[in-house]
Every structure is written in C-alpha cells, then in structure tokens.
Amino acid sequence: MGGRKEVERIGEGKVKRLDGFLEPYSLIKDPRIHRHTSGKISTAKEPLLEWTGHPFVDAGLVAILLIANKNKPEELTMEDIEKAIDFVAELYATKEWSSKYLHAMIFPNSGILMANPSMAKKRTPKAIAENLRNLFDEIRKIGKGSSTCLICGKRPVYTKKEVYLSVFPLLGTGGVPNYFHSANPRGADICAHCIFLTQFVPLASYKLSRVLVIHAYPYELMLELSKEALEDVKRRKLASEARGFKRPENFLFHLIGEITRRIERDEHWEDASVTLYYFVCNNQRQELDVIHIPTPALRFVAYANLVDYIGWKRIVAMGWRSQPKEEQFEEFERSGRPNEVYAKLLNNESILPYFYDSKNRKANTSWRLLAFYCSEVLGLDKEALEFIKSVGDRIVESLKKLPNNKLRRRVRELEGAERLYQFEAFFVRLEKDRQELGVEKPLMTFDEFARILTAYGEDINVSWKTVRNLLLFRIYEKLHNRLMKIEKSEEESKIEEGVDIYVEGGGEE
C-alpha cells in the first residue's frame, strides 16, 4: 500500500520514463556534445563534408574547397556546396567533358553525370545538378543501413543505385559479382558522401595520357599541388593538361621545385606524404599505377631547388640518355623520355654518380647540396661525411703537387676503380708519390686507411664506391680547371702529332 501511495503522490505526468533518465548520458557520450558546468548542453557543428584518406574522395573535397576558396571542410557552407554543384554541372554538360573525358577516362556510362552517350539529348546542366543535389541530400538523411561505407567507415551504404565503375572509378562493371566484397551484386559498399565527392575528382586532377590525382598529407599540401588543375579549368573551361607534361613524376618534381622556390621555404615537405595515382577507367580498360614518393626524396628535391636550382638541373639533365642543352631542359622535362635520376629517387636508389660530370671532370653542384643528399637520403652520418671530406681535401693537396702527367694518371686510376683492390691501389700509389715529393706526414693513418676502405661495408648505398664517388666529386670541385687544361693540352698534342705523321708519310713534296 505504501508503494502505491508513493506513486500516486508523484502523480501522473511526473513519472520519468527510462528513456528520460538515459537521454542526458547518451548525449554526453557523443563526442560532438559538450555539457557546460552550468548544466547547459551544446552541440558542436558537424562539417558538411570531411577528409577520408581515400585519394578520389579527398580529391573531390579539394575541388570543392578550391572552388569556395577555403582551406578546411569545417569552413564549407551550404552555399559553397550549391556553388560547386552549379559550377561542375555547367562543365560536365559539355561534349568536351562528358564524352571525351568523363566517359572516356573516369566514369564510363555514368548516369549521375549523364556521361553515357545515350543520354546526350537529355544532358543539361540543370539535370546533372539535380542528380548531384539528390546525392548530396542522401548524406544529410539520418538512417541506418545493414553495413557501413568501406571508405569513411561512418555512414550507411548508398543503396539507391548499384555502385560500379560508372559511379566510382576503377570498380568492376557488375558483370562479375565476385569482384566485389562478399560477391555483393550491388557493387561496392560506399556511402553517398564518398560517392558525391568523387564526382568532383576531374576538377582537381590532371589529364595526361591518363588521369593524375596527387594525394598528399598534410591536406594543405594537397590543396597546393591541385590548385593549378582548378585554375586551368576556370580559365579554359577544359581539364588541366599539366602544361603538356607526359610523365606524372616529372610534373610532380617540377611542381615541388616551383612551390619551394616561390615561398622560399622547404620545411613543409619535412613530414609530407605524397602519392601519385595515375589511372584510366573506361569500358575497354581499367589501369592504375600507384607512385609513392619517398619522403627523403621529397625533402631533397625541395632543398635542391632552394639552395642550388641550377646545380639541380645539371643533376637531372644527366639522367637522360642524350643530355639536353640548357635551353632544351624544359622540352626534355615535358617529354615522355624516362629520366634515370627521377626513377632512382622513386626507387630509393643512389643518384650520387649524377652529382658530377666525369666526362668534363666537373662537379654539378656544391658540397652543401651533396652533403644534404648523403645525410637525408643515403643516411650517411655527418661525422663520416666530414671525415671523407677531410680525406678528399688531403688527396687534392697531394694531387696539386704532382706534375700534369702523373696527376692525370692518378685521377684516371680513381675513376676506373671498379674493384676494392683497385681502390686500395690508388691510395698506395698516392702515398708513394708523397714520399717521392718528400712529404713527411702520411696521407692517412693506418686506422683511417682501414676505416675508409672497410668501415662502410658493401651496403648498396654506403659502400666504398660511395666513398670513391665523394672523393671524385671533391677532386673535380677543386681541380676542374687544371684537369681540363691537361685534357685540352693532350688533345692539341695528338692533333699536332697527327699532322706530323701526315707530313712525314704523305711524301707529297
């Protein structure tokens, strides 16, 4: 009886239901909800769109941010989204975009973008914009699905349409269901948010022989590297052709150099991650090359452009089979010719031999840039580098004392050292030269000799061959003029000897 009276005392309408008790606690568990000390609850504003880490989805977001002239998804408003939809719909309705680019290279037979050739008569900016708005509205609908998006992992899967390659590039055609996860006959499990953003990829990508998407982190870097694509679109109303570059890595390294020289800083490449996605997706073929740029290589290229741009161009020029003249450099850079320097940087291989020109016995750049490369890319510690430099300077001082013929012979011995014993023999002969000249102090102590020959082992990057290349660089850097005079003198002597022989053997007189 007492319990019943208590319920009656509380009265109808004052009894709290279980949901009422739990509601405040469920709100507090949501990271977007904040309870103030006063007890007031406020909700953080959720961005309309967000980064996912997927190259195509992020490229679409970059395009919308660039159109809105903003840097972060949190800054985007509904007006920005509307503006981007209208902008892209106007472009996609044209033949140059629809059949020649979207259908032929990215979204074959797309119904959303009406790139299917059979839809040509119905294709209008208004119709495309309506499709995109309907897709965007799906993002804002709160609903529960049986599974979540495999890209963002947050939203329910879009189910109003099968998600094949006409909707999202490089997926299957739907003709082979087991291509998709769990043999899903409706294609890939992707949400409306990620599909919507992917429709904007063409604005932030470059059209070479395939489509180039530059995915980078931090995202500010991705905005910077994609900016030119949208500027070209705005100016020409056509897809950006990356200034006529034929190879994606050449274009990227060129962009890195330009950006670094413009802002005169290189530290923002320090922890950067850049990957190129070079693909084509149409009804005949789907191809993708993923080119990751090693971060040390990124840092080195940026630093080289900052401290010695001319020297860097000389290094790159040596990577082509036939070396271009200075005025031909950009033509070669834009061409489809493969460049060994770029290829080795991408494959984590040493480019040390390209720092000097052995034919003309000339250093292509300064010791400062060489030291940065050895330290940041090859992983050579600074103490070892300073030691090799000091040995190089001692060798140079010894070579300076030699007559021309002996100097030329010693340098050629070092240049031709392809085996460790040949490298050892160079030091032994030079030490004898010093004794003949009456130099009392030895070139190196026994410990130094052992260190320079063996301490660096046979590692592919830091071996005795690395030491040989560094010593040759130092010799060319200090003795280039004298070495070239000797070469020139030799050539002239040969010509004179040739004339003498002709005169003696000709017998014309």
KEDRENRO-718132 format. One record per residue (C-alpha): x, y, z; chain; residue in one letter. Coordinates in steps of 0.001 Angstrom, whole numbers. Each point is the difference from the previous one (the first is absolute). Layout:
% residues N
SITE    east   north      up mol type
SITE       X       Y       Z   A    a
...
//
This chain:
% residues 509
SITE    east   north      up mol type
SITE       0       0       0   A    m
SITE    2852    2353     857   A    g
SITE    1598    -411   -3456   A    g
SITE   -3297     672   -1738   A    r
SITE    -503    3210    2042   A    k
SITE    3487    1135    -993   A    e
SITE    -811    -409   -3708   A    v
SITE   -3243    1899     483   A    e
SITE    1881    2766    1857   A    r
SITE    2384     495   -2919   A    i
SITE   -3043     186   -2209   A    g
SITE    -728    -620   -3655   A    e
SITE    2297    1857   -2379   A    g
SITE    2794     292    2549   A    k
SITE    1227   -3572    -297   A    v
SITE    3266     -67   -1946   A    k
SITE     277   -2668   -2628   A    r
SITE    3222   -1993    -390   A    l
SITE     816    1806   -3291   A    d
SITE    -238    3279    1863   A    g
SITE    2598   -1095    2533   A    f
SITE    2408   -1312   -2631   A    l
SITE    -288    2830   -2534   A    e
SITE    2448    2463    1649   A    p
SITE    2601   -2755     423   A    y
SITE    -305   -1159   -3617   A    s
SITE     488    3591   -1144   A    l
SITE    3149     404    2068   A    i
SITE    1529   -3119   -1547   A    k
SITE    -283    1578   -3451   A    d
SITE    3316    1846    -668   A    p
SITE   -1877    2781   -1777   A    r
SITE   -1958     794    3222   A    i
SITE    1452    2190    2747   A    h
SITE   -1579     502    3440   A    r
SITE     907    3354    1536   A    h
SITE     599     393    3766   A    t
SITE   -3331    1792     189   A    s
SITE   -1697   -3176   -1217   A    g
SITE    -758    1451   -3413   A    k
SITE     657   -2331   -2939   A    i
SITE    1343    1224   -3359   A    s
SITE     619   -1896   -3228   A    t
SITE    3162     453   -2082   A    a
SITE    -684     854   -3603   A    k
SITE     684   -3021   -2198   A    e
SITE    1694     789   -3314   A    p
SITE   -2062    -619   -3098   A    l
SITE    2860   -1908   -1618   A    l
SITE    3234   -1464    1340   A    e
SITE    3342   -1570    -823   A    w
SITE     127   -3799    -239   A    t
SITE    3562    -870   -1069   A    g
SITE   -1280   -1459   -3290   A    h
SITE    1698    1686   -2989   A    p
SITE   -3116     408   -2160   A    f
SITE   -2296    1139    2806   A    v
SITE    2597    2443    1347   A    d
SITE     662    1331   -3525   A    a
SITE   -3717     783    -327   A    g
SITE      76    1865    3302   A    l
SITE    3080    1921   -1145   A    v
SITE   -1901    1092   -3117   A    a
SITE   -2940    1320    2045   A    i
SITE    2330    1810    2440   A    l
SITE    1898    1628   -2854   A    l
SITE   -3243    1124   -1660   A    i
SITE   -1091    1514    3322   A    a
SITE    3482    1452     554   A    n
SITE     161   -1638    3423   A    k
SITE    2540   -2226    1721   A    n
SITE   -1960   -2226    2387   A    k
SITE   -3194   -2061    -335   A    p
SITE   -1273    1584    3236   A    e
SITE    -155    3335   -1807   A    e
SITE   -2314   -1242   -2776   A    l
SITE   -3588    1228     -42   A    t
SITE   -3062   -1177   -1908   A    m
SITE     499    2938   -2356   A    e
SITE    3484   -1300    -802   A    d
SITE   -1375   -3449    -819   A    i
SITE   -2714    1494   -2196   A    e
SITE    2551    2131   -1797   A    k
SITE    2251   -3006    -650   A    a
SITE   -2909   -2064   -1333   A    i
SITE   -1048    2730   -2435   A    d
SITE    3598     558   -1101   A    f
SITE     688   -3643    -729   A    v
SITE   -3407    -619   -1633   A    a
SITE     656    2724   -2566   A    e
SITE    3290   -1624    -957   A    l
SITE   -1134   -3615      20   A    y
SITE   -2892     776   -2347   A    a
SITE    2430     912   -2799   A    t
SITE    1204   -2549   -2541   A    k
SITE    3670     693     783   A    e
SITE    -492   -1178    3557   A    w
SITE   -2773   -2526    -310   A    s
SITE    1048   -2327   -2811   A    s
SITE    3685     886    -405   A    k
SITE    1006     -20    3645   A    y
SITE   -2586   -1309    2465   A    l
SITE   -1255   -2880   -2150   A    h
SITE    3342    -759   -1671   A    a
SITE    2307     161    3024   A    m
SITE   -1756      86    3411   A    i
SITE   -3745    -820     223   A    f
SITE   -1024   -2156   -3010   A    p
SITE   -3776      88    -604   A    n
SITE    -571    2091    3113   A    s
SITE   -3673     562     680   A    g
SITE     577    2524    2798   A    i
SITE    2120    2235   -2233   A    l
SITE   -1959   -1032   -3114   A    m
SITE    3251    -920   -1749   A    a
SITE   -1632   -2983   -1682   A    n
SITE    -108     838   -3738   A    p
SITE   -3612   -1166    -165   A    s
SITE    -937    2852    2376   A    m
SITE    1396    2750   -2228   A    a
SITE   -3404    1465    -903   A    k
SITE   -1156     184    3625   A    k
SITE    3336    1262    1332   A    r
SITE    -314    3526    1380   A    t
SITE    1700    1892    2837   A    p
SITE   -3321      50    1840   A    k
SITE    -436   -3788    -230   A    a
SITE    3560    -729    1144   A    i
SITE    -310    2494    2860   A    a
SITE   -3240   -1647    1093   A    e
SITE    1676   -3420      90   A    n
SITE    2833    1373    2129   A    l
SITE   -2401    1781    2371   A    r
SITE   -2008   -3190     454   A    n
SITE    3223   -1805     822   A    l
SITE    1039    2689    2454   A    f
SITE   -3415    -119    1691   A    d
SITE     624   -3684     705   A    e
SITE    3015     987    2120   A    i
SITE   -2146    2062    2301   A    r
SITE   -2668   -2610     534   A    k
SITE     405   -1819    3279   A    i
SITE    -495   -3675    -533   A    g
SITE    1313   -3382     888   A    k
SITE    1292   -2495   -2501   A    g
SITE     962   -3621     260   A    s
SITE    3630     987    -651   A    s
SITE    2206    3083      79   A    t
SITE    2083    1640   -2690   A    c
SITE    3294   -1770    -663   A    l
SITE    1725    3348    -626   A    i
SITE   -1042    2330    2820   A    c
SITE   -1242   -2773    2323   A    g
SITE   -2627    2323    1437   A    k
SITE   -3068     278   -2188   A    r
SITE   -2507   -2558   -1245   A    p
SITE     502   -1397   -3473   A    v
SITE   -1705    1719   -2909   A    y
SITE   -2667   -2370   -1293   A    t
SITE   -1969    1977   -2557   A    k
SITE    2357   -1018   -2753   A    k
SITE    2520   -2766    -691   A    e
SITE    3531    1237     627   A    v
SITE    2055   -1132   -2987   A    y
SITE    2729    1766   -1973   A    l
SITE   -2499    2385   -1573   A    s
SITE    -545    1457    3491   A    v
SITE    3440    -445    1574   A    f
SITE    3158    -394   -2171   A    p
SITE    1856   -3302    -292   A    l
SITE   -2748   -2179    1444   A    l
SITE   -1380   -2958   -1965   A    g
SITE   -2717     194   -2612   A    t
SITE   -2426   -2123    2027   A    g
SITE     270   -2827   -2501   A    g
SITE    2196   -1972    2396   A    v
SITE   -1558     250    3485   A    p
SITE    2809   -1812    1786   A    n
SITE    2245    2954    -835   A    y
SITE   -1726    1825    2857   A    f
SITE     159    -620    3697   A    h
SITE   -2121   -3017    1014   A    s
SITE   -1055    -330   -3662   A    a
SITE   -2392    2877     525   A    n
SITE   -2106     247   -3171   A    p
SITE    -587    3712     698   A    r
SITE    3694     841    -190   A    g
SITE    2199    1634    2582   A    a
SITE   -1262    1110    3411   A    d
SITE     539    3747    -272   A    i
SITE   -2081    2778    1553   A    c
SITE   -1583    3015   -1680   A    a
SITE    2612    2350    1535   A    h
SITE    2944   -1783   -1637   A    c
SITE   -1818    -494   -3316   A    i
SITE   -1032    3674     -68   A    f
SITE    3536    1283     542   A    l
SITE    1473   -2383   -2574   A    t
SITE   -2120    1640   -2721   A    q
SITE    2230    3100     410   A    f
SITE    3312   -1839    -564   A    v
SITE     426    1246   -3606   A    p
SITE     294    3602    1221   A    l
SITE    2962    -681    2286   A    a
SITE    1859   -2426   -2265   A    s
SITE    2233     320   -3038   A    y
SITE    -637   -1494   -3417   A    k
SITE    3145   -1547   -1454   A    l
SITE    -213   -3203   -2046   A    s
SITE   -1866   -1217    3101   A    r
SITE   -1510    1867    2951   A    v
SITE    2373    1181    2735   A    l
SITE   -1252     457    3566   A    v
SITE    2577    1320    2470   A    i
SITE    -898   -1146    3494   A    h
SITE    1988    1715    2739   A    a
SITE     103     449    3732   A    y
SITE    -187    2501    1705   A    p
SITE   -3099     893   -1988   A    y
SITE    1168    3603    -400   A    e
SITE    2695   -1455   -2234   A    l
SITE   -2600   -1837   -2079   A    m
SITE   -1864    3265    -496   A    l
SITE    3219    1653   -1168   A    e
SITE     943   -2806   -2401   A    l
SITE   -3518    -125   -1499   A    s
SITE    -548    3750    -236   A    k
SITE    1344     272   -3540   A    e
SITE   -2508   -2566   -1271   A    a
SITE   -2994    2074    1108   A    l
SITE    1564    3265   -1177   A    e
SITE     380   -1524   -3461   A    d
SITE   -3615   -1172      62   A    v
SITE   -1230    3460     945   A    k
SITE    2104    1650   -2687   A    r
SITE    -494   -2388   -2915   A    r
SITE   -3203   -1829     936   A    k
SITE    1920   -3165    -811   A    l
SITE    1804   -2603    2108   A    a
SITE    3543     978     989   A    s
SITE    2649   -1647   -2176   A    e
SITE    2834     596    2464   A    a
SITE    1760    2432   -2384   A    r
SITE     626   -2770   -2494   A    g
SITE    2041   -2244    2298   A    f
SITE     -83   -3610   -1153   A    k
SITE    1292   -1698    3133   A    r
SITE   -1702     434    3401   A    p
SITE    3206    -120    2078   A    e
SITE    1634    2692   -2149   A    n
SITE   -2994    2261     550   A    f
SITE     -18    -597    3751   A    l
SITE    3730     718     439   A    f
SITE    -418    3138   -2105   A    h
SITE   -2910    1143    2207   A    l
SITE    1961    -659    3196   A    i
SITE    2856    2124   -1300   A    g
SITE   -2278    2857   -1018   A    e
SITE   -1887      68    3288   A    i
SITE    3197    -119    2066   A    t
SITE    1708    2761   -1969   A    r
SITE   -3106    2180     155   A    r
SITE    -446    -142    3765   A    i
SITE    3775    -276     624   A    e
SITE    -514   -2644    2667   A    r
SITE     285   -3770      -2   A    d
SITE    -962   -1102    3510   A    e
SITE   -3621    -805    -907   A    h
SITE    1276   -3036   -1963   A    w
SITE    1687   -1370    3126   A    e
SITE   -2797   -2338    1119   A    d
SITE   -1934       3   -3234   A    a
SITE   -1460   -3037   -1687   A    s
SITE    -675     172   -3732   A    v
SITE   -1351   -2781   -2210   A    t
SITE    -917     195   -3672   A    l
SITE   -2993   -1938   -1326   A    y
SITE     324    -250   -3750   A    y
SITE   -3008   -1776   -1467   A    f
SITE   -2458    -418   -2810   A    v
SITE   -3455   -1535     309   A    c
SITE   -2185    -642   -3034   A    n
SITE   -1917   -2857   -1548   A    n
SITE    3117   -1445   -1649   A    q
SITE    2539     156    2812   A    r
SITE     533     918    3626   A    q
SITE    3622     697     840   A    e
SITE    1622    1516    3065   A    l
SITE    3590     824     926   A    d
SITE     629    1000    3605   A    v
SITE    3220    2003     345   A    i
SITE     993     795    3569   A    h
SITE    2638    2700     394   A    i
SITE    2433    -865    2842   A    p
SITE     -22    2831    2528   A    t
SITE    3853     372      27   A    p
SITE    -123     408   -3788   A    a
SITE   -2717    2647     354   A    l
SITE    2080    1922    2523   A    r
SITE    3119    -242   -2139   A    f
SITE   -1694    1224   -3195   A    v
SITE   -1515    2939    1887   A    a
SITE    3332     863    1651   A    y
SITE    1873    -295   -3315   A    a
SITE   -2385    2447   -1652   A    n
SITE     458    2393    2897   A    l
SITE    3793      46     377   A    v
SITE    1293    -801   -3507   A    d
SITE   -2646     -98   -2735   A    y
SITE    2537     135   -2842   A    i
SITE    2031   -2819    1544   A    g
SITE   -3146   -2080     442   A    w
SITE    -852     455   -3694   A    k
SITE    3503   -1229    -933   A    r
SITE    -525   -3104    2145   A    i
SITE   -3403    -710   -1575   A    v
SITE    1343     634   -3514   A    a
SITE    2494   -2833     465   A    m
SITE   -2916   -2375     500   A    g
SITE   -1001     135   -3668   A    w
SITE    1828   -2232   -2466   A    r
SITE     858    2925   -2261   A    s
SITE     680    3036    2124   A    q
SITE   -1922    3152    -930   A    p
SITE    1513    3437    -372   A    k
SITE   -1105    2507    2606   A    e
SITE   -2664    1488   -2284   A    e
SITE   -1352   -3497    -734   A    q
SITE    -471    -990    3638   A    f
SITE   -3720     820     236   A    e
SITE    -705   -1726   -3306   A    e
SITE    1635   -3190    1315   A    f
SITE   -1763     360    3343   A    e
SITE   -3413     159   -1684   A    r
SITE     728   -2838   -2405   A    s
SITE    -655   -3669     588   A    g
SITE    3724    -799     251   A    r
SITE     704   -2028    3162   A    p
SITE    2421    1666    2398   A    n
SITE    2338   -2210    2034   A    e
SITE     441    2548    2809   A    v
SITE   -3746     185     641   A    y
SITE    -368   -3782    -330   A    a
SITE    2780    -673    2511   A    k
SITE   -1393    2503    2492   A    l
SITE   -3398   -1716    -171   A    l
SITE    1609   -3433     451   A    n
SITE    2242    1019    2922   A    n
SITE    3154    -478   -2092   A    e
SITE    3103    2194     215   A    s
SITE     390    2894   -2452   A    i
SITE    3481     894    1263   A    l
SITE    1743    -587   -3375   A    p
SITE   -2220    2710   -1523   A    y
SITE    1440    2651    2307   A    f
SITE    3024     326   -2260   A    y
SITE     753     -84   -3697   A    d
SITE    2913   -2430    -423   A    s
SITE     312     764   -3711   A    k
SITE     700    3677     654   A    n
SITE    1418    -649    3491   A    r
SITE   -2357    2464    1547   A    k
SITE   -2114      76    3177   A    a
SITE   -3651     687    -854   A    n
SITE    -835    1676    3274   A    t
SITE    1448    1101    3333   A    s
SITE    1303   -2160    2848   A    w
SITE   -2850    1421    2107   A    r
SITE   -2668   -1650   -2144   A    l
SITE    2020   -3199    -283   A    l
SITE     318    -161    3793   A    a
SITE   -3762     495     420   A    f
SITE    -698   -2840   -2436   A    y
SITE    2453   -2345    1741   A    c
SITE   -1420     823    3401   A    s
SITE   -3742      86    -744   A    e
SITE    -361   -2592   -2766   A    v
SITE    2971   -2377     304   A    l
SITE      25     140    3785   A    g
SITE    3733     758     266   A    l
SITE     734    1537    3398   A    d
SITE    1554    3455     115   A    k
SITE    3181   -1149    1746   A    e
SITE     727   -2551   -2755   A    a
SITE    -714    2605   -2648   A    l
SITE    2383    2502    1574   A    e
SITE    2668   -2702     229   A    f
SITE    -312    -845   -3719   A    i
SITE      66    3696    -852   A    k
SITE    3217     489    1982   A    s
SITE    1620   -2988   -1758   A    v
SITE   -1137    1458   -3320   A    g
SITE    1643    3309     835   A    d
SITE    3264   -1773     883   A    r
SITE    -116   -1878   -3308   A    i
SITE    -591    3263   -1870   A    v
SITE    2999    1615    1732   A    e
SITE    2157   -2987    -982   A    s
SITE   -1210      -8   -3610   A    l
SITE     732    3719    -306   A    k
SITE    3695    -716     572   A    k
SITE     231   -2556   -2805   A    l
SITE    1074     764   -3567   A    p
SITE   -2779       0   -2578   A    n
SITE     617   -3460   -1428   A    n
SITE      63   -1641    3434   A    k
SITE   -3013    1989    1206   A    l
SITE   -2006   -1124   -3030   A    r
SITE    1064   -3639     562   A    r
SITE    -985     -18    3673   A    r
SITE   -3441    1517    -659   A    v
SITE    -662   -2536   -2736   A    r
SITE     998   -2813    2348   A    e
SITE   -2587    1168    2496   A    l
SITE   -2635     453   -2717   A    e
SITE     620   -3515   -1279   A    g
SITE     -49   -1723    3403   A    a
SITE   -2799   -2571    -332   A    e
SITE    1454   -2477    2511   A    r
SITE    1017     560    3599   A    l
SITE    3654    -982    -677   A    y
SITE     168    2673   -2731   A    q
SITE   -1337    2538    2489   A    f
SITE    2658   -1082    2529   A    e
SITE    2741     239   -2638   A    a
SITE    -880    3652    -640   A    f
SITE     852     924    3607   A    f
SITE    3213   -2045     -13   A    v
SITE    1254    1715   -3196   A    r
SITE    -955    3432    1265   A    l
SITE    1863    -663    3246   A    e
SITE    3122    -923   -2033   A    k
SITE    -380    3239   -1968   A    d
SITE     -25    1917    3265   A    r
SITE    3182   -1759    1160   A    q
SITE    1726     793   -3308   A    e
SITE   -1000    3635     484   A    l
SITE    1517     -72    3477   A    g
SITE   -3258     485    1897   A    v
SITE     689   -1274    3478   A    e
SITE   -3523    -355    1324   A    k
SITE   -1946   -2987   -1400   A    p
SITE   -3241     509   -1908   A    l
SITE   -1902   -2028    2587   A    m
SITE     684   -1974    3132   A    t
SITE    -467   -3764     -80   A    f
SITE   -3297     318    1872   A    d
SITE   -1285    2595   -2453   A    e
SITE    1080   -2148   -2925   A    f
SITE   -1832   -3020    1412   A    a
SITE   -3066    2107     757   A    r
SITE    -356    1505   -3440   A    i
SITE     401   -3371   -1699   A    l
SITE   -2068   -2268    2169   A    t
SITE   -2074    1871    2574   A    a
SITE   -2830     641   -2430   A    y
SITE    -295   -3636   -1064   A    g
SITE   -1763   -1003   -3182   A    e
SITE   -3334    1654     693   A    d
SITE   -1608     989   -3277   A    i
SITE    -156    3643     992   A    n
SITE    2973     515    2306   A    v
SITE    2905   -2110   -1249   A    s
SITE    3581     688   -1087   A    w
SITE   -1483    1002   -3366   A    k
SITE   -1929    2749    1794   A    t
SITE    3309    1182    1485   A    v
SITE    1650    -118   -3445   A    r
SITE   -2809    2114   -1484   A    n
SITE     307    2547    2802   A    l
SITE    3776     225    -473   A    l
SITE    -383     461   -3766   A    l
SITE   -2568    2748     619   A    f
SITE    2479    1785    2268   A    r
SITE    2846    -365   -2521   A    i
SITE   -2120    1329   -2885   A    y
SITE   -1287    2832    2172   A    e
SITE    3547    1167     879   A    k
SITE    2055    -977   -3045   A    l
SITE   -2448     354   -2919   A    h
SITE    1850    2827   -1744   A    n
SITE    3389   -1691     135   A    r
SITE   -1365   -3376   -1055   A    l
SITE   -1754    1516   -3010   A    m
SITE    3152    1879   -1010   A    k
SITE    1878   -3273      53   A    i
SITE   -2709   -1619   -2127   A    e
SITE      73    2862   -2476   A    k
SITE    3769     -74    -173   A    s
SITE     -64   -3731    -689   A    e
SITE   -2506     400   -2802   A    e
SITE    2074    2731   -1602   A    e
SITE    3111   -2177     215   A    s
SITE   -1818   -2855   -1709   A    k
SITE   -1108    2286   -2803   A    i
SITE    3529    1277    -449   A    e
SITE    1362   -3537     -26   A    e
SITE   -2608    -934   -2578   A    g
SITE    1125    2895   -2249   A    v
SITE    3648   -1026     360   A    d
SITE    -770   -3563    -956   A    i
SITE   -1971    1151   -3027   A    y
SITE    2864    2223   -1102   A    v
SITE    2591   -2738     467   A    e
SITE   -2105   -2685   -1624   A    g
SITE   -1583    2069   -2713   A    g
SITE    3087     494   -2081   A    g
SITE   -1783    2575   -2111   A    e
SITE    3071    2149    -192   A    e
//
